[in-house]
């Protein structure tokens, strides 16, 4: 028999609401590579699928200097001024 231990206390789950969403994606979607191994591979495929399924969007790529530190403030400001949505890639 296998016992799986979960460190979270789910006896009383926290109620969460989904943030309001637009009916359709439009504008610019940013894809940020946090520099984990193979994150760029994930983003390449995601970009390919987005471009094929969401007509009219623009995709812009960004990358953190290193995955070991938070995103620099200047990069955050740059991203905020250029995109409508941001997807961050985590992979290994």
RAFENMO-V324593 format. One record per residue. NEAR is the number of other ideal C-beta (glycine too) atoms within 8 Angstrom. Layout:
near=NEAR
near=NEAR
This chain:
near=2
near=3
near=4
near=4
near=4
near=5
near=3
near=4
near=4
near=6
near=3
near=5
near=4
near=4
near=4
near=4
near=4
near=5
near=4
near=3
near=5
near=5
near=3
near=4
near=8
near=7
near=9
near=11
near=16
near=14
near=14
near=14
near=12
near=12
near=9
near=10
near=5
near=8
near=13
near=8
near=8
near=10
near=13
near=8
near=8
near=11
near=11
near=8
near=8
near=11
near=9
near=5
near=5
near=8
near=3
near=4
near=12
near=6
near=11
near=10
near=10
near=11
near=8
near=13
near=6
near=6
near=7
near=3
near=7
near=3
near=8
near=9
near=6
near=6
near=10
near=9
near=8
near=9
near=12
near=7
near=5
near=8
near=11
near=6
near=9
near=9
near=10
near=6
near=14
near=7
near=9
near=5
